[in-house]
Amino acid sequence: MVLVEDDPNIASLVDMYLRQEGYRVYQAVDGETGLDRITQHRPKLVILDIGLSGELDGIEMCRQLRAASDIPIIMLTARDSEIDRILGLELGADDYVT
């Protein structure tokens, strides 16, 4: 799976839990690197933060992924407003976890 998260503390914690459950995790700190990792490793799942820094934020990355693929996307984010949740799901995320 590919984990796209720009906060190193959150990324490390999520990575640790996923590896403990037997998953192979490829990390990316921004949207551009995330898309590269997805192209390279063809994961079965993407865990994506909405608030990525850089030119390609999580919303745009989700939009681009969904336009090209049906890979499952879970948005993992601190943004817990109803409008953010609706936006994430309408853009094609399969689940939205705060």
DSSP file with accessible surface (Angstrom, degrees, kcal/mol):
  #  RESIDUE AA STRUCTURE BP1 BP2  ACC     N-H-->O    O-->H-N    N-H-->O    O-->H-N    TCO  KAPPA ALPHA  PHI   PSI    X-CA   Y-CA   Z-CA
    1    1 A M              0   0   23      0, 0.0    25,-2.6     0, 0.0     2,-0.5   0.000 360.0 360.0 360.0 156.9    0.0    0.0    0.0
    2    2 A V  E     -ab  26  46A   0     43,-2.0    45,-2.8    23,-0.2     2,-0.6  -0.940 360.0-161.6-111.0 128.4    1.0    3.6   -0.5
    3    3 A L  E     -ab  27  47A   2     23,-2.5    25,-2.2    -2,-0.5     2,-0.7  -0.950   3.0-167.8-108.7 117.6    0.8    6.0    2.5
    4    4 A V  E     +ab  28  48A   0     43,-3.2    45,-2.0    -2,-0.6     2,-0.3  -0.904  29.6 139.4-111.1 103.5    0.8    9.7    1.4
    5    5 A E        -     0   0    8     23,-2.2    23,-0.1    -2,-0.7    25,-0.1  -0.977  38.3-161.9-148.8 127.9    1.3   11.8    4.5
    6    6 A D  S    S+     0   0   46     -2,-0.3    23,-0.1    45,-0.1     3,-0.1   0.613  72.7  86.1 -91.6 -10.0    3.4   14.9    5.0
    7    7 A D     >  -     0   0   61      1,-0.2     4,-2.8     2,-0.0     5,-0.2  -0.797  67.5-155.3 -90.4 113.2    3.5   14.9    8.8
    8    8 A P  H  > S+     0   0   92      0, 0.0     4,-2.4     0, 0.0     5,-0.2   0.834  90.2  53.6 -61.5 -32.3    6.4   12.6    9.7
    9    9 A N  H  > S+     0   0  129      2,-0.2     4,-2.0     1,-0.2     5,-0.2   0.937 113.0  41.9 -67.9 -45.3    5.0   11.7   13.2
   10   10 A I  H  > S+     0   0   72      2,-0.2     4,-2.8     1,-0.2     5,-0.3   0.929 114.5  52.2 -66.4 -43.9    1.6   10.6   11.8
   11   11 A A  H  X S+     0   0    1     -4,-2.8     4,-2.7     1,-0.2     5,-0.2   0.925 110.5  47.9 -59.3 -43.6    3.3    8.8    8.8
   12   12 A S  H  X S+     0   0   70     -4,-2.4     4,-2.5    -5,-0.2    -1,-0.2   0.906 113.1  47.8 -64.5 -42.1    5.6    6.8   11.2
   13   13 A L  H  X S+     0   0   88     -4,-2.0     4,-2.3     2,-0.2    -2,-0.2   0.949 114.8  43.9 -66.3 -47.6    2.8    5.8   13.5
   14   14 A V  H  X S+     0   0   28     -4,-2.8     4,-2.6     1,-0.2     5,-0.2   0.932 114.0  51.8 -63.2 -43.8    0.5    4.7   10.7
   15   15 A D  H  X S+     0   0   20     -4,-2.7     4,-2.7    -5,-0.3     5,-0.2   0.930 108.9  50.8 -56.6 -46.6    3.4    2.9    9.0
   16   16 A M  H  X S+     0   0   81     -4,-2.5     4,-2.2     1,-0.2    -1,-0.2   0.940 112.0  45.9 -59.9 -47.7    4.2    1.0   12.2
   17   17 A Y  H  X S+     0   0  133     -4,-2.3     4,-1.1     1,-0.2    -1,-0.2   0.904 113.7  48.9 -64.5 -41.0    0.7   -0.2   12.8
   18   18 A L  H  <>S+     0   0   28     -4,-2.6     5,-2.3     1,-0.2     3,-0.5   0.920 111.3  49.0 -66.1 -41.8    0.2   -1.3    9.2
   19   19 A R  H ><5S+     0   0  119     -4,-2.7     3,-1.8     1,-0.2    -1,-0.2   0.878 105.5  58.2 -65.5 -36.2    3.5   -3.2    9.2
   20   20 A Q  H 3<5S+     0   0  126     -4,-2.2    -1,-0.2     1,-0.3    -2,-0.2   0.814 105.2  51.7 -61.3 -28.9    2.6   -4.9   12.4
   21   21 A E  T 3<5S-     0   0  146     -4,-1.1    -1,-0.3    -3,-0.5    -2,-0.2   0.351 128.4-100.1 -89.5   4.1   -0.5   -6.2   10.6
   22   22 A G  T < 5S+     0   0   68     -3,-1.8     2,-0.2     1,-0.3    -3,-0.2   0.544  74.1 140.9  94.9   9.3    1.7   -7.5    7.8
   23   23 A Y      < -     0   0  126     -5,-2.3     2,-0.6    -6,-0.1    -1,-0.3  -0.593  50.2-131.4 -85.7 146.8    1.3   -4.8    5.2
   24   24 A R        -     0   0  169     -2,-0.2     2,-0.5     2,-0.0    -1,-0.0  -0.872  30.9-160.6 -92.4 124.5    4.1   -3.6    3.0
   25   25 A V        -     0   0    3     -2,-0.6     2,-0.5   -10,-0.1   -23,-0.2  -0.919  17.0-168.3-117.7 130.1    4.0    0.2    3.1
   26   26 A Y  E     -a    2   0A  59    -25,-2.6   -23,-2.5    -2,-0.5     2,-0.3  -0.976  21.4-149.9-111.8 122.5    5.6    2.7    0.7
   27   27 A Q  E     -a    3   0A  64     -2,-0.5     2,-0.3   -25,-0.2   -23,-0.2  -0.655  16.5-177.6 -97.1 151.6    5.6    6.2    2.0
   28   28 A A  E     -a    4   0A   2    -25,-2.2   -23,-2.2    -2,-0.3     3,-0.1  -0.989  17.9-157.6-142.6 142.5    5.4    9.5    0.2
   29   29 A V  S    S+     0   0   85     -2,-0.3    24,-0.4   -25,-0.2     2,-0.3   0.501  77.8  23.9 -99.2  -6.1    5.5   13.0    1.7
   30   30 A D  S  > S-     0   0   39     22,-0.1     4,-2.3     1,-0.1     5,-0.1  -0.949  84.4-101.0-151.4 170.0    3.8   14.8   -1.1
   31   31 A G  H  > S+     0   0    0     25,-0.8     4,-2.5    22,-0.5     5,-0.2   0.873 116.4  53.0 -63.9 -40.3    1.4   14.2   -3.9
   32   32 A E  H  > S+     0   0   71      1,-0.2     4,-1.9     2,-0.2    -1,-0.2   0.940 113.2  43.5 -62.5 -46.6    4.0   14.1   -6.7
   33   33 A T  H  > S+     0   0   34      1,-0.2     4,-2.8     2,-0.2    -1,-0.2   0.887 111.3  56.7 -65.7 -37.7    6.0   11.4   -4.9
   34   34 A G  H  X S+     0   0    0     -4,-2.3     4,-2.4     1,-0.2    -2,-0.2   0.927 106.4  48.1 -59.3 -46.1    2.8    9.6   -4.0
   35   35 A L  H  X S+     0   0   38     -4,-2.5     4,-2.4     1,-0.2    -1,-0.2   0.899 111.4  51.4 -62.9 -37.9    1.8    9.3   -7.7
   36   36 A D  H  X S+     0   0  101     -4,-1.9     4,-2.6     2,-0.2    -2,-0.2   0.927 109.9  48.9 -62.8 -44.9    5.3    8.1   -8.5
   37   37 A R  H  X S+     0   0   81     -4,-2.8     4,-2.8     2,-0.2     5,-0.3   0.897 111.0  50.6 -62.0 -39.9    5.1    5.4   -5.7
   38   38 A I  H  X S+     0   0   20     -4,-2.4     4,-2.1     2,-0.2    -1,-0.2   0.925 111.8  47.1 -65.1 -42.5    1.7    4.3   -7.0
   39   39 A T  H  < S+     0   0   94     -4,-2.4    -2,-0.2    -5,-0.2    -1,-0.2   0.919 117.3  44.0 -63.5 -42.7    3.0    4.0  -10.6
   40   40 A Q  H  < S+     0   0  131     -4,-2.6    -2,-0.2    -5,-0.2    -1,-0.2   0.908 127.3  25.0 -68.2 -45.8    6.1    2.1   -9.4
   41   41 A H  H  < S-     0   0   71     -4,-2.8    -3,-0.2    -5,-0.2    -2,-0.2   0.559  83.2-145.4-105.2 -11.7    4.5   -0.3   -6.9
   42   42 A R     <  -     0   0  198     -4,-2.1    -4,-0.1    -5,-0.3    -3,-0.1   0.921  29.6-160.2  43.9  64.5    0.9   -0.6   -8.1
   43   43 A P        -     0   0   18      0, 0.0     3,-0.1     0, 0.0    -1,-0.1  -0.178  26.0-130.8 -72.6 166.7   -0.5   -1.0   -4.6
   44   44 A K  S    S+     0   0  190      1,-0.2     2,-0.3    27,-0.1    -2,-0.0   0.525  90.7  24.3 -91.2  -7.9   -3.9   -2.4   -3.7
   45   45 A L        -     0   0   37     26,-0.1   -43,-2.0     2,-0.0     2,-0.4  -0.986  61.4-153.7-156.4 145.7   -4.7    0.5   -1.5
   46   46 A V  E     -bc   2  73A   0     26,-2.1    28,-2.9    -2,-0.3     2,-0.6  -0.990   5.2-161.0-122.0 128.9   -3.8    4.2   -1.0
   47   47 A I  E     -bc   3  74A  15    -45,-2.8   -43,-3.2    -2,-0.4     2,-0.4  -0.965  23.8-172.1-106.4 123.7   -4.0    6.0    2.3
   48   48 A L  E     -bc   4  75A   0     26,-3.0    28,-2.1    -2,-0.6     2,-0.4  -0.958  23.6-145.2-131.1 130.3   -4.1    9.7    1.6
   49   49 A D        -     0   0   14    -45,-2.0     3,-0.5    -2,-0.4    28,-0.2  -0.740  12.1-149.3 -87.0 136.3   -4.0   12.9    3.7
   50   50 A I  S    S+     0   0    1     -2,-0.4     8,-2.2     1,-0.2     2,-1.6   0.928  88.5  60.9 -69.6 -44.7   -6.0   15.8    2.3
   51   51 A G  S    S+     0   0   27      6,-0.2    -1,-0.2     7,-0.1     2,-0.1  -0.233  71.5 158.1 -86.3  51.8   -3.8   18.6    3.6
   52   52 A L        -     0   0   10     -2,-1.6     2,-0.1    -3,-0.5   -22,-0.1  -0.467  37.6-127.5 -72.9 144.2   -0.6   17.7    1.7
   53   53 A S        +     0   0   72    -24,-0.4   -22,-0.5    -2,-0.1     3,-0.3  -0.442  68.5  50.1 -82.5 164.1    1.9   20.5    1.2
   54   54 A G  S    S-     0   0   61      1,-0.2     3,-0.1    -2,-0.1   -24,-0.0  -0.449 106.4 -53.5 100.7-175.3    3.3   21.2   -2.2
   55   55 A E  S    S+     0   0  188      1,-0.2     2,-0.7    -2,-0.1    -1,-0.2   0.771 123.9  56.2 -74.3 -26.9    1.6   21.7   -5.5
   56   56 A L  S    S-     0   0   12     -3,-0.3   -25,-0.8     4,-0.1    -1,-0.2  -0.864  74.4-170.3-112.4  97.9   -0.5   18.6   -5.5
   57   57 A D     >  -     0   0   62     -2,-0.7     4,-2.5   -27,-0.1     5,-0.2  -0.221  39.8 -95.6 -80.3 176.9   -2.7   18.4   -2.4
   58   58 A G  H  > S+     0   0    0     -8,-2.2     4,-2.5     1,-0.2     5,-0.2   0.843 121.9  54.9 -64.2 -34.0   -4.7   15.4   -1.4
   59   59 A I  H  > S+     0   0   23     -9,-0.6     4,-2.2     2,-0.2    -1,-0.2   0.954 112.7  41.5 -65.1 -48.2   -7.9   16.6   -3.0
   60   60 A E  H  > S+     0   0   63      2,-0.2     4,-2.6     1,-0.2    -2,-0.2   0.888 113.8  53.4 -68.0 -36.9   -6.2   17.0   -6.4
   61   61 A M  H  X S+     0   0    0     -4,-2.5     4,-2.8     2,-0.2     5,-0.2   0.928 109.1  49.0 -63.2 -43.1   -4.3   13.7   -6.0
   62   62 A C  H  X S+     0   0    0     -4,-2.5     4,-2.7     2,-0.2     5,-0.2   0.930 110.7  51.0 -59.9 -44.9   -7.5   11.9   -5.3
   63   63 A R  H  X S+     0   0  112     -4,-2.2     4,-1.8     1,-0.2    -2,-0.2   0.928 112.7  45.4 -59.3 -46.3   -9.1   13.5   -8.3
   64   64 A Q  H  X S+     0   0   81     -4,-2.6     4,-1.2     2,-0.2    -1,-0.2   0.908 113.3  49.7 -66.8 -41.3   -6.2   12.4  -10.6
   65   65 A L  H >X S+     0   0    9     -4,-2.8     4,-1.9     1,-0.2     3,-0.5   0.929 111.2  48.8 -62.0 -45.4   -6.1    8.9   -9.1
   66   66 A R  H 3< S+     0   0   64     -4,-2.7    -1,-0.2     1,-0.2    -2,-0.2   0.856 107.1  55.9 -66.9 -31.7   -9.8    8.4   -9.6
   67   67 A A  H 3< S+     0   0   92     -4,-1.8    -1,-0.2    -5,-0.2    -2,-0.2   0.813 121.3  29.0 -68.3 -26.7   -9.7    9.6  -13.2
   68   68 A A  H << S+     0   0   90     -4,-1.2     2,-0.3    -3,-0.5    -2,-0.2   0.563 125.6  20.4-110.2 -11.2   -7.1    7.0  -14.0
   69   69 A S     <  -     0   0   49     -4,-1.9    -1,-0.2    -5,-0.1     0, 0.0  -0.980  51.2-138.0-156.4 160.4   -7.8    4.1  -11.7
   70   70 A D        +     0   0  144     -2,-0.3    -4,-0.1    -3,-0.1     3,-0.1   0.105  53.6 144.3-109.7  20.9  -10.2    2.4   -9.4
   71   71 A I        -     0   0   13     -6,-0.2   -26,-0.1     1,-0.1     2,-0.1  -0.301  60.9-101.7 -57.2 135.6   -7.6    1.7   -6.7
   72   72 A P        -     0   0   56      0, 0.0   -26,-2.1     0, 0.0     2,-0.4  -0.425  39.8-162.4 -63.0 137.3   -9.2    2.0   -3.3
   73   73 A I  E     -c   46   0A   0     19,-0.3    21,-2.7   -28,-0.2    22,-1.3  -0.991  10.3-169.7-126.2 126.0   -8.5    5.3   -1.5
   74   74 A I  E     -cd  47  95A  48    -28,-2.9   -26,-3.0    -2,-0.4     2,-0.6  -0.974  16.0-145.7-111.7 122.9   -8.9    6.0    2.2
   75   75 A M  E     -cd  48  96A   0     20,-2.6    22,-3.7    -2,-0.5     2,-0.5  -0.804  14.6-171.7 -87.8 124.4   -8.5    9.6    3.2
   76   76 A L  E     + d   0  97A  42    -28,-2.1     2,-0.3    -2,-0.6    22,-0.2  -0.972  27.6 141.1-118.0 111.2   -6.9    9.9    6.6
   77   77 A T        -     0   0   12     20,-2.5   -28,-0.0    -2,-0.5    -2,-0.0  -0.971  61.4-127.7-152.4 160.2   -7.1   13.4    7.8
   78   78 A A  S    S+     0   0   92     -2,-0.3     2,-0.8    20,-0.2    20,-0.1   0.592  81.4 103.7 -84.4 -13.6   -7.6   15.8   10.7
   79   79 A R        +     0   0  103      1,-0.2    -2,-0.1     5,-0.1   -29,-0.0  -0.599  41.9 166.7 -73.9 110.5  -10.2   17.7    8.7
   80   80 A D        +     0   0  115     -2,-0.8    -1,-0.2     4,-0.1    18,-0.1   0.263  25.6 123.1-114.7  13.5  -13.4   16.5   10.3
   81   81 A S     >  -     0   0   46      1,-0.1     4,-2.1     4,-0.0     5,-0.2  -0.386  69.0-120.3 -74.3 154.5  -16.0   18.9    9.0
   82   82 A E  H  > S+     0   0  149      1,-0.2     4,-2.8     2,-0.2     5,-0.2   0.894 112.2  55.5 -61.6 -38.3  -19.0   17.5    7.1
   83   83 A I  H  > S+     0   0  120      1,-0.2     4,-2.7     2,-0.2    -1,-0.2   0.903 107.5  49.0 -65.1 -38.8  -18.1   19.5    3.9
   84   84 A D  H  > S+     0   0   34      2,-0.2     4,-2.7     1,-0.2    -1,-0.2   0.921 112.0  49.1 -64.8 -42.3  -14.6   18.0    3.8
   85   85 A R  H  X S+     0   0   88     -4,-2.1     4,-2.3     2,-0.2     5,-0.2   0.942 113.2  46.4 -62.3 -45.8  -16.0   14.5    4.3
   86   86 A I  H  X S+     0   0   64     -4,-2.8     4,-2.8     1,-0.2     5,-0.2   0.932 112.8  50.1 -63.0 -45.0  -18.5   15.0    1.5
   87   87 A L  H  X S+     0   0   61     -4,-2.7     4,-2.0    -5,-0.2    -2,-0.2   0.938 110.6  49.4 -59.4 -47.8  -15.9   16.5   -0.8
   88   88 A G  H  <>S+     0   0    0     -4,-2.7     5,-2.2     1,-0.2     4,-0.4   0.926 114.5  43.9 -59.3 -44.0  -13.5   13.6   -0.2
   89   89 A L  H ><5S+     0   0   78     -4,-2.3     3,-1.0     1,-0.2    -1,-0.2   0.892 112.2  52.2 -71.4 -36.6  -16.2   11.0   -0.9
   90   90 A E  H 3<5S+     0   0  156     -4,-2.8    -1,-0.2     1,-0.2    -2,-0.2   0.820 104.1  58.1 -68.5 -28.8  -17.5   12.8   -3.9
   91   91 A L  T 3<5S-     0   0   30     -4,-2.0    -1,-0.2    -5,-0.2    -2,-0.2   0.598 131.8 -89.3 -75.4 -12.5  -14.0   13.1   -5.4
   92   92 A G  T < 5S+     0   0   17     -3,-1.0   -19,-0.3    -4,-0.4    -3,-0.2   0.465  73.7 148.2 122.4   1.0  -13.8    9.3   -5.3
   93   93 A A      < -     0   0    8     -5,-2.2    -1,-0.3     1,-0.1   -19,-0.2  -0.423  39.8-147.3 -64.5 145.0  -12.4    8.3   -1.9
   94   94 A D  S    S+     0   0   97    -21,-2.7     2,-0.3     1,-0.3   -20,-0.2   0.740  79.1   5.0 -85.3 -24.4  -13.8    5.0   -0.7
   95   95 A D  E     -d   74   0A  85    -22,-1.3   -20,-2.6    -7,-0.1     2,-0.4  -0.979  61.0-147.6-154.9 161.0  -13.6    6.0    2.9
   96   96 A Y  E     -d   75   0A   4     -2,-0.3     2,-0.5   -22,-0.2   -20,-0.2  -0.976  17.4-175.4-137.9 113.0  -12.8    9.1    5.0
   97   97 A V  E      d   76   0A  59    -22,-3.7   -20,-2.5    -2,-0.4    -2,-0.0  -0.954 360.0 360.0-117.6 127.6  -11.3    8.6    8.4
   98   98 A T              0   0   85     -2,-0.5   -20,-0.2   -22,-0.2   -18,-0.1  -0.738 360.0 360.0-103.4 360.0  -10.6   11.5   10.8
